[in-house]
Amino acid sequence: MLDTAAFLFPAELEVVETKLRHVLIIGSCLSEAYVQHFRQHSPGTNYIHIMLNAAAVLPPLTDAVLAGLDLQYIQLPLRSVLTDAAVRIYDNDQRADPIDWLAMGQANIDRLLDAAMGYNRQFGVLTLVSAFVVPQNDVAAALHDTHTAADLRWVVSGLNAYLARRVRDFTNCYLADVDMIAGSLGRHFFLDDFISFHAHGAMHCPDWSETGRIEAVPPFADLHENRTEEFCAAVFRQMEHIYRVHHQIDQVKVVIFDLDNTLWRGNLAEDYGPEGSKPHTHGWPLGLWEAVHHLRRRGIVTAIVSKNDEQAVIDGWDSVVDPPFLKLEDFVLRRINWRPKAENIASILDALSLTAKNAVFVDDHPVERAAVQAALPQIRVLGANPYLTRRILLWSAETRIAQRSEESRRREQMLGQQIRRDTERQAQPRDAFLADLQTRLTVQELSAITDPAFARVKELVNKTSQFNTTGQHWDVPDYLTFWQRGGRCFAFWVADRFVEYGLVGVIFTDGATIHQYVMSCRVLGMEIELAGLVAVLTRLRADGAGEIAASVVVSPANLPCRDVYQRAGFVQPVPDRPAFRLPADVQPRYPAHVQVAPWPATTLTAAA
């Protein structure tokens, strides 16, 4: 049986292990209990703990300490938010102007959050803010008042909604919904509000005992099962989960589904005959059909690979997928034929400019899964147990995204247009195709995390491994430090007569050195990588640069970018060493078929 942590935060798609090294915990006595449990659960992690009270002032921490943090976890004390007036709630009922608990709580959240977020504002530290655990039962004077402003249980739920909105006002900050964990585990297994006052919101203890009473009190553990260890383990796992989502570790970019006994029950050719003979669709098929759409919302491509007769699938689709939650058109690519599935999957990955490590293959047949994994060792496979597939696909950190960019919203549409573009490319000579492509490139310098394009820049840099000259991933503090020391970040957008690709490339420069070059592989083969590079080189030269340096950190994945500097005219002083120089008297030229927009007159300059 799965415990709460494994159930809510699946690990089946993990490849790279998460190891939190340095974590800062800020909060009340509940956070103190967290730290004690966390140290037992993850003894290799270094924890700094700061108590937060009603008038909190954070102690100063050096930039070196803040730079070393993987994240900070803030647990606002519910007692300070609702105040102890919530204990003498009868007095409030008698007042001519009774306290508006929700409004007061929101104001206190603002005050406490403003104090607790000091390190985030100072250094952009990745921050998780814990939600409140909602009381187990209604806290109203009468049934008529439940789920109203007079019910503190309803108020705490409202405060969680307000806290979620406020968290979005900060950069590099996410809500850690521990109330979701509480609901899944069962609040009665750990929450102390059946003993202590409602705003305490802490954990009961199996070691509580009573002495000196006339009548003996049974041991607390005999009265009530205690799962505080399981709750705290799930809270820690949620921290790891959000950390993985934020850093896009092992991110899934495409999910490829088999059909028979995978996307539906039974076999199309054998089990869907005369009316009334087909398998029922209750349960997991319906959930999997819905899961496809949630994956698409996250910018994850869905595709089909099936050993079947394609026309039979087309003709029988509506009778099998009933109700019509899913359509064939919901899948960007389909390979429905009798060829080996590994071969079909490889062709899909090639069409999408993706690698096997970004793909998940879902198939009920163990031999097919094994054959695909043997041919494509980095691919991840699912499907052995249909009752687990939906949860793994939807709840894993590897299929979640931290923030949706315009590019991720439009990814499916862009890929469809890209496939049509590639079809036409195959039908024409390359020079003629490029000349007719009407490619347009726009470059902009970014120097603030408040720039509307920043979220997409961060997403692109952290998820791209093929065209990435160093493989370096960047978090918000890295950008702030880079800009503070004079570094520059150039992003470029691309469009042609087929596709509006959006922001597809980022180049970081440090003086007259190109620090890193990252580009989406969706525009490879169009000489965009040269056009974007030449645009930035032209800007550096206009700003006074002479000789320009660049280098490549070779990795198994980044073959497509290793020669980009040489193609632009850079020389390699030492053979077999990926360090390059562009002589001061060499000015690379734009590809003839790319139209480059003029530089914008102004760019953001305040790194905030």
Secondary structure as UniProt FT lines:
FT   HELIX           4..8
FT   TURN            12..13
FT   STRAND          22..27
FT   HELIX           29..41
FT   TURN            43..44
FT   STRAND          46..51
FT   TURN            54..55
FT   HELIX           63..67
FT   STRAND          71..75
FT   HELIX           78..82
FT   HELIX           84..86
FT   TURN            87..88
FT   HELIX           89..94
FT   HELIX           101..116
FT   HELIX           118..123
FT   STRAND          127..130
FT   HELIX           143..145
FT   TURN            146..147
FT   TURN            149..150
FT   HELIX           152..167
FT   TURN            168..169
FT   TURN            171..172
FT   STRAND          173..176
FT   HELIX           178..185
FT   HELIX           187..189
FT   TURN            193..195
FT   TURN            198..200
FT   TURN            206..207
FT   HELIX           220..223
FT   HELIX           228..247
FT   TURN            248..250
FT   STRAND          254..257
FT   TURN            261..263
FT   HELIX           268..271
FT   TURN            275..276
FT   TURN            282..283
FT   HELIX           284..297
FT   TURN            298..299
FT   STRAND          301..307
FT   HELIX           310..320
FT   HELIX           328..330
FT   STRAND          333..337
FT   HELIX           341..352
FT   HELIX           356..358
FT   STRAND          359..362
FT   HELIX           366..375
FT   TURN            377..378
FT   STRAND          380..382
FT   HELIX           386..395
FT   HELIX           397..399
FT   HELIX           406..409
FT   HELIX           411..426
FT   HELIX           430..435
FT   STRAND          439..446
FT   TURN            449..450
FT   TURN            452..453
FT   HELIX           454..463
FT   HELIX           476..484
FT   TURN            485..486
FT   STRAND          488..495
FT   STRAND          500..510
FT   TURN            511..512
FT   STRAND          513..519
FT   HELIX           521..523
FT   TURN            524..527
FT   HELIX           528..542
FT   TURN            543..544
FT   STRAND          548..551
FT   TURN            556..557
FT   HELIX           559..561
FT   TURN            562..563
FT   HELIX           564..567
FT   TURN            568..569
FT   TURN            575..576
FT   STRAND          579..582
FT   TURN            584..585
FT   TURN            592..593
FT   STRAND          594..596
//
